[in-house]
């Protein structure tokens, strides 16, 4: 049976879900979005909630990573909490979100002591 799979003539390539740490597009689209989000957050007098929506592979995680770097570089005391709702599909979302946030705050508190 293994021989049948290897003799199909198809070449398979594993696609990894590695998130780029820099914007490789010529026009720096992801970087521009991250910069706009950064200035929106920094210039807001109150807390803000931002939703980033897009198709799979459109660069949402890249934008978030670029934004995270800017925020932390600007202020080392910034807590950047990222929650993947998709990973918790079917779970009681509010509860799992709050538990995740509390765990992040606890680990941050322990790191700073």
Backbone bond lengths (Angstrom), bond angles and torsions (degrees), N, CA, C in turn:
res aa  C-N    CA-C-N  psi(-1)  N-CA   C-N-CA  omega(-1)  CA-C   N-CA-C  phi
1 X - - - 1.450 - - 1.530 110.36 -
2 X 1.309 117.76 -38.83 1.467 121.18 179.78 1.517 109.92 -62.54
3 X 1.352 117.54 -39.04 1.460 120.97 179.43 1.528 111.18 -60.61
4 X 1.331 116.89 -37.50 1.470 120.63 178.64 1.525 111.32 -61.31
5 X 1.318 116.63 -40.40 1.465 121.01 -178.99 1.526 110.18 -67.09
6 X 1.322 117.11 -41.23 1.460 121.07 -177.67 1.524 112.84 -74.64
7 X 1.319 118.19 -20.67 1.461 121.46 -176.88 1.530 113.30 -98.39
8 X 1.287 118.38 18.38 1.461 120.77 -178.09 1.521 111.74 -76.78
9 X 1.307 117.48 -20.79 1.455 120.51 -177.79 1.518 112.79 88.79
10 X 1.318 116.58 -1.29 1.462 120.40 179.39 1.520 109.64 -91.96
11 X 1.309 115.05 143.51 1.453 120.99 172.94 1.516 107.49 -110.35
12 X 1.290 115.99 125.70 1.454 120.91 -179.50 1.515 110.01 -103.81
13 X 1.311 115.07 142.84 1.458 120.60 177.94 1.523 107.92 -127.82
14 X 1.300 116.46 130.07 1.455 121.95 179.53 1.526 108.42 -77.93
15 X 1.326 116.18 128.83 1.455 121.15 176.00 1.518 108.69 -100.22
16 X 1.310 116.56 121.31 1.454 121.64 178.37 1.522 109.64 -92.46
17 X 1.301 116.24 150.04 1.453 120.94 178.86 1.523 110.03 -97.73
18 X 1.301 116.64 50.93 1.454 120.76 177.06 1.520 108.74 -78.34
19 X 1.307 115.59 133.53 1.456 120.91 -179.62 1.524 108.30 -92.14
20 X 1.321 117.19 123.95 1.468 119.56 179.09 1.526 111.71 -62.03
21 X 1.315 116.37 146.28 1.462 120.86 179.13 1.520 111.39 -94.65
22 X 1.322 116.53 -1.93 1.460 120.41 177.49 1.524 109.34 -144.97
23 X 1.321 115.18 158.83 1.458 121.28 -179.82 1.522 108.63 -86.69
24 X 1.308 117.00 115.29 1.463 121.42 -176.46 1.530 113.27 -95.84
25 X 1.335 116.91 -2.60 1.457 119.55 177.94 1.523 110.70 -73.12
26 X 1.317 115.86 145.32 1.455 122.05 -178.22 1.523 112.50 -56.95
27 X 1.321 116.68 -43.57 1.464 120.21 -176.38 1.531 113.21 -88.65
28 X 1.324 117.65 4.14 1.469 124.02 176.21 1.540 112.32 55.02
29 X 1.320 115.65 44.17 1.465 121.60 -177.69 1.523 112.11 -57.47
30 X 1.320 116.99 -48.63 1.467 120.29 -177.64 1.526 110.77 -65.26
31 X 1.301 116.59 -39.64 1.462 121.17 179.10 1.530 110.54 -64.37
32 X 1.323 116.91 -40.12 1.466 120.63 179.83 1.524 110.77 -65.90
33 X 1.316 116.92 -40.48 1.469 120.23 177.15 1.530 109.63 -63.60
34 X 1.338 116.95 -46.37 1.469 121.18 179.11 1.526 110.58 -60.20
35 X 1.322 117.94 -41.11 1.469 121.34 178.59 1.525 111.16 -63.71
36 X 1.328 116.73 -43.07 1.467 119.73 178.56 1.524 111.68 -63.42
37 X 1.319 116.81 -40.68 1.461 120.17 176.93 1.527 110.51 -64.75
38 X 1.317 116.11 -41.93 1.463 121.44 179.12 1.528 110.62 -58.02
39 X 1.319 117.80 -49.71 1.462 121.08 -178.69 1.527 111.41 -68.06
40 X 1.311 117.60 -32.74 1.464 120.74 175.68 1.525 110.08 -62.92
41 X 1.322 116.63 -45.03 1.468 121.74 179.79 1.520 110.57 -66.71
42 X 1.320 116.96 -47.49 1.464 121.44 -176.49 1.524 112.58 -66.03
43 X 1.326 117.83 -31.96 1.462 121.26 -176.81 1.525 113.14 -93.06
44 X 1.307 117.29 1.25 1.452 121.02 -179.96 1.528 109.48 -84.74
45 X 1.321 115.60 135.41 1.465 119.51 178.80 1.528 111.48 -83.05
46 X 1.316 116.74 -15.33 1.456 121.96 178.90 1.521 108.83 -125.01
47 X 1.303 115.84 171.74 1.459 119.83 174.90 1.520 110.50 -64.65
48 X 1.291 115.76 150.64 1.463 120.02 179.52 1.526 109.46 -126.88
49 X 1.303 114.75 150.27 1.456 121.87 172.64 1.516 106.90 -115.46
50 X 1.309 115.80 127.08 1.462 120.58 -177.08 1.523 108.41 -123.32
51 X 1.303 116.00 130.95 1.457 121.37 174.34 1.520 108.53 -107.85
52 X 1.289 116.91 130.47 1.464 121.83 178.73 1.518 107.31 -113.51
53 X 1.310 115.96 116.88 1.457 120.84 -174.20 1.521 109.98 -120.43
54 X 1.313 115.69 141.79 1.456 120.47 177.39 1.512 110.84 -179.53
55 X 1.294 115.88 167.00 1.457 122.31 178.84 1.529 110.42 -66.14
56 X 1.330 115.69 160.23 1.459 121.28 174.96 1.525 108.07 -58.67
57 X 1.325 116.21 129.46 1.456 120.84 177.82 1.516 114.56 84.39
58 X 1.332 117.47 7.66 1.464 119.60 -176.93 1.524 113.34 -83.05
59 X 1.346 117.43 -10.13 1.452 120.02 175.52 1.516 115.38 109.20
60 X 1.318 117.42 15.05 1.468 120.41 179.68 1.535 110.87 -59.55
61 X 1.305 117.00 -47.64 1.469 120.65 -178.95 1.520 111.22 -65.43
62 X 1.313 117.61 -34.17 1.460 121.25 176.96 1.527 109.50 -64.59
63 X 1.324 117.16 -45.17 1.467 121.07 178.19 1.527 110.03 -60.52
64 X 1.323 117.06 -44.84 1.466 121.33 -179.48 1.531 110.47 -62.00
65 X 1.327 117.54 -43.22 1.469 120.03 179.07 1.529 111.87 -64.16
66 X 1.324 116.86 -40.94 1.461 120.38 177.75 1.530 110.48 -64.25
67 X 1.320 116.67 -42.64 1.463 121.22 178.37 1.525 110.70 -63.82
68 X 1.309 116.33 -44.05 1.472 121.21 179.71 1.525 111.01 -57.75
69 X 1.332 116.30 -45.45 1.468 120.51 179.13 1.529 111.18 -60.04
70 X 1.337 117.02 -43.43 1.460 121.20 -179.31 1.530 111.02 -64.12
71 X 1.319 116.70 -44.34 1.457 120.37 -178.00 1.524 111.96 -65.94
72 X 1.314 116.75 -44.13 1.462 120.67 -178.41 1.531 111.08 -70.89
73 X 1.321 116.77 -37.79 1.469 120.46 177.64 1.522 110.58 -63.80
74 X 1.328 115.82 -38.36 1.455 121.84 -179.00 1.525 111.88 -70.17
75 X 1.322 116.85 -37.30 1.457 121.64 -176.29 1.520 108.68 -148.90
76 X 1.316 115.93 106.95 1.465 120.13 -176.63 1.520 112.85 -64.16
77 X 1.328 117.67 -16.30 1.463 121.20 179.94 1.525 111.90 -86.57
78 X 1.307 117.43 0.90 1.460 121.38 179.73 1.520 110.13 -69.08
79 X 1.306 115.86 130.31 1.456 121.00 172.82 1.518 107.31 -98.28
80 X 1.287 116.22 118.69 1.459 121.28 178.92 1.511 107.05 -106.80
81 X 1.307 116.23 110.79 1.457 122.09 -177.97 1.522 108.64 -110.22
82 X 1.308 115.98 121.42 1.453 120.63 179.39 1.525 108.48 -115.24
83 X 1.323 115.37 131.49 1.457 121.14 -178.19 1.520 108.81 -125.57
84 X 1.317 116.40 125.30 1.458 122.04 -179.80 1.527 109.31 -97.68
85 X 1.321 116.10 96.17 1.459 120.80 -177.96 1.527 111.28 -63.10
86 X 1.317 116.42 -32.96 1.462 121.38 -179.64 1.534 111.22 -60.07
87 X 1.316 116.29 -38.00 1.466 121.15 -179.01 1.530 111.68 -68.26
88 X 1.316 116.74 -17.24 1.462 120.85 -177.96 1.521 112.38 -113.42
89 X 1.314 115.96 25.24 1.461 120.36 179.42 1.522 109.48 -58.14
90 X 1.311 115.85 128.80 1.466 120.94 -179.83 1.512 113.06 94.36
91 X 1.333 118.24 -15.50 1.462 122.05 176.99 1.533 109.04 -83.11
92 X 1.336 116.83 160.16 1.471 118.63 173.63 1.540 108.09 -68.66
93 X 1.315 116.46 100.11 1.464 122.80 -166.37 1.528 113.49 -58.55
94 X 1.315 117.97 -47.24 1.467 119.74 -177.82 1.523 110.89 -60.84
95 X 1.313 115.70 -43.98 1.469 119.44 -178.38 1.530 111.43 -66.06
96 X 1.326 117.24 -47.15 1.468 120.26 -177.55 1.524 110.63 -66.63
97 X 1.346 116.65 -34.08 1.466 120.61 176.47 1.531 109.98 -63.35
98 X 1.336 116.72 -50.14 1.468 120.10 -178.45 1.523 111.66 -65.00
99 X 1.320 117.70 -39.29 1.467 120.34 177.01 1.533 110.75 -62.78
100 X 1.311 116.23 -41.65 1.467 120.21 179.05 1.517 110.82 -64.97
101 X 1.318 116.68 -41.41 1.467 120.53 178.73 1.524 111.15 -65.04
102 X 1.307 117.04 -43.97 1.474 120.76 178.41 1.523 110.29 -61.55
103 X 1.329 117.44 -43.63 1.470 120.43 178.03 1.525 111.18 -61.14
104 X 1.320 116.60 -40.72 1.468 120.71 178.63 1.527 110.56 -64.61
105 X 1.315 116.71 -43.27 1.470 120.82 178.99 1.525 110.87 -64.42
106 X 1.334 116.75 -41.54 1.471 120.56 177.79 1.521 111.46 -62.78
107 X 1.341 117.21 -43.92 1.471 119.82 -179.31 1.523 110.56 -67.69
108 X 1.333 117.28 -35.35 1.456 121.24 177.48 1.533 110.25 -66.64
109 X 1.312 115.81 -41.14 1.475 121.35 178.25 1.531 110.47 -62.03
110 X 1.331 116.74 -44.52 1.454 120.53 179.05 1.521 112.63 -66.72
111 X 1.328 117.39 -32.19 1.460 121.26 178.71 1.516 111.29 -68.89
112 X 1.314 116.51 -35.98 1.476 121.29 -176.72 1.513 112.84 -82.77
113 X 1.315 119.24 -9.33 1.485 121.03 179.53 1.504 111.27 -87.36
